[in-house]
Amino acid sequence: MNWKLSTTDNEIIEAEKIGSGAYADGFKCDKGRVFKIFQAKTSTYREFISLKTFEDQCKAYEKAQKLESLNSLVPKYYGRYELSKIEHLNEDVTANYYPNCCYSIEYIERVATTEETRVFKDQHEAEFHNHDIMYMVDCEIRKGADGLKMIDFGTRDVLKRIEELCDYDEANFSDPIKNAFNQECENEGA
């Protein structure tokens, strides 16, 4: 394992990078967990989207974990973590991430087949929507020992809504757009 994640509680977690997406990287540790750490962005626009996506995904996991009808359909959620340092091959790379935008979930190795994914979504999408977990577009279904589980979901499509508020032009992004989005989230309880 060539990554070290140091928490603000002085825990050092050795990990290996197992994936990278538009907003975050995934790290597997030997505790059967994955840490999803959101990447630092170079523009205020991308930073805002990344931070709001982190908040939204955490809220969705927290909601699903509390609901009996959903908690068996998602991996165990271990919560949010604050990191003090992120190292790769003993080099400090903390500046490449938002160390306070990290959460941990149960690691599930096997990816479901295309057919299993389609059936899972067909059977359970309405249940997630009934509990205001609306964003499942690029979710992934994993196959664990106790059944299929969904990862990478949220209460809303953060990127799409911010693009709509900006009239699909990043140059229009401003404090009033941030405030409008934050107000919408507050009004929805999101």
C-alpha positions in Angstrom: 0.0 0.0 0.0 1.6 3.2 -1.1 -0.8 5.8 0.3 -1.0 7.0 3.9 -4.1 8.9 5.1 -3.6 10.7 8.4 -6.7 11.6 10.3 -7.1 14.6 12.6 -7.4 12.0 15.4 -3.8 10.9 14.7 -4.8 7.6 13.0 -2.6 6.6 10.1 -4.4 4.5 7.5 -2.4 2.7 4.9 -4.3 2.4 1.6 -4.1 1.8 -2.1 -5.8 3.9 -4.7 -8.5 1.9 -6.4 -10.3 4.5 -8.5 -10.5 8.0 -9.7 -13.6 10.0 -10.8 -14.5 13.5 -11.8 -14.6 14.7 -8.2 -12.9 12.2 -6.0 -10.5 9.3 -5.7 -11.2 6.0 -3.9 -8.7 4.4 -1.5 -9.0 0.9 -0.1 -7.5 0.1 3.3 -7.0 -3.2 5.0 -10.0 -2.7 7.3 -12.4 -3.6 4.5 -13.2 0.1 3.9 -13.0 2.6 1.1 -12.2 6.2 1.7 -13.5 8.6 -0.9 -11.5 11.8 -0.9 -12.6 14.7 -3.0 -10.0 16.3 -5.3 -9.0 20.0 -5.0 -10.1 21.9 -8.1 -8.5 24.9 -9.8 -11.6 27.0 -10.4 -14.1 28.4 -7.9 -16.8 26.9 -10.1 -15.4 23.4 -10.0 -14.5 23.7 -6.3 -18.1 24.7 -5.4 -19.5 21.7 -7.4 -17.0 19.3 -5.8 -17.8 20.5 -2.2 -21.5 20.4 -2.8 -21.3 16.9 -4.3 -19.4 15.7 -1.2 -22.1 17.2 1.1 -24.9 15.7 -1.0 -23.4 12.2 -1.2 -22.8 12.2 2.6 -26.4 13.3 3.2 -27.7 10.5 0.9 -25.6 7.8 2.7 -26.6 9.2 6.1 -30.3 9.1 5.0 -30.1 5.6 3.5 -28.2 4.2 6.5 -31.0 5.2 8.8 -33.9 3.8 6.7 -34.7 0.1 7.2 -35.9 -0.1 3.6 -32.6 1.2 2.2 -29.8 0.3 4.5 -29.5 -3.3 3.2 -29.2 -1.8 -0.4 -26.1 0.3 0.3 -22.7 -0.4 1.8 -22.2 0.3 5.5 -21.4 4.0 5.9 -18.7 4.8 8.4 -19.1 8.6 8.2 -17.1 11.6 7.4 -13.4 11.9 8.1 -11.1 14.9 8.4 -7.6 14.2 7.2 -4.6 16.1 8.3 -2.2 14.7 5.7 -2.4 12.6 2.5 0.9 11.0 1.4 1.7 9.0 -1.8 5.1 7.2 -1.8 6.1 9.3 1.3 5.4 12.6 -0.6 2.8 15.0 0.9 0.0 15.4 -1.7 -2.5 16.9 0.7 -2.8 20.0 -1.5 -4.3 17.9 -4.3 -7.3 17.1 -2.2 -9.9 18.7 0.2 -8.8 16.9 3.4 -12.0 17.8 5.1 -14.1 16.2 2.3 -13.6 12.5 2.9 -16.0 9.7 3.9 -15.7 6.0 4.3 -17.9 3.1 3.3 -17.7 -0.7 3.3 -15.5 -2.1 0.5 -17.3 -4.4 -1.8 -15.0 -5.9 -4.4 -17.2 -7.4 -7.1 -19.0 -5.2 -9.7 -22.4 -6.4 -10.6 -23.2 -7.4 -14.2 -25.0 -5.1 -16.5 -28.1 -7.3 -16.2 -27.9 -7.3 -12.3 -27.5 -3.5 -12.4 -30.6 -3.0 -14.6 -32.7 -5.4 -12.4 -31.5 -3.7 -9.2 -32.3 -0.2 -10.5 -35.7 -1.4 -11.8 -36.6 -3.0 -8.5 -35.3 -0.3 -6.1 -35.2 3.1 -7.8 -38.7 4.1 -6.7 -37.8 3.2 -3.1 -34.7 5.5 -3.2 -36.8 8.3 -4.8 -39.5 7.9 -2.2 -36.8 8.9 0.3 -35.5 11.9 -1.7 -32.4 10.1 -3.0 -32.9 11.2 -6.6 -29.5 11.0 -8.2 -28.6 7.5 -9.4 -27.4 8.3 -12.9 -23.8 7.2 -12.5 -24.2 5.0 -9.5 -22.5 1.7 -9.5 -23.9 -1.6 -8.2 -21.6 -3.9 -6.4 -22.1 -7.5 -5.5 -21.3 -8.3 -1.8 -21.7 -11.4 0.3 -25.1 -10.3 1.4 -26.4 -9.1 -1.9 -26.3 -6.2 -4.3 -25.4 -2.7 -3.0 -25.4 0.7 -4.6 -22.6 3.2 -4.4 -22.1 6.8 -5.7 -25.6 8.2 -5.4 -27.0 11.5 -4.1 -30.1 13.4 -3.2 -29.8 15.6 -6.4 -27.8 16.2 -9.5 -25.6 18.9 -8.2 -23.7 19.6 -11.4 -26.9 19.8 -13.6 -28.6 22.2 -11.2 -25.6 24.5 -10.9 -25.3 24.5 -14.7 -28.9 25.5 -15.0 -28.5 28.3 -12.6 -25.5 29.5 -14.6 -27.3 29.2 -17.9 -24.8 26.5 -18.9 -21.9 29.0 -18.9 -19.3 28.7 -16.2 -18.5 32.4 -16.7 -21.8 33.2 -15.1 -20.9 31.6 -11.9 -20.9 34.1 -9.0 -21.9 34.6 -5.4 -25.6 35.0 -6.3 -25.5 31.6 -8.0 -23.9 30.1 -4.9 -26.4 31.7 -2.7 -29.4 30.6 -4.9 -28.1 27.0 -4.8 -27.5 27.0 -1.1 -31.0 28.4 -0.5 -32.5 25.7 -2.6 -30.7 23.1 -0.6 -31.8 24.7 2.6 -35.4 24.9 1.5 -35.4 21.2 0.5 -33.7 20.1 3.7 -30.8 18.8 1.5 
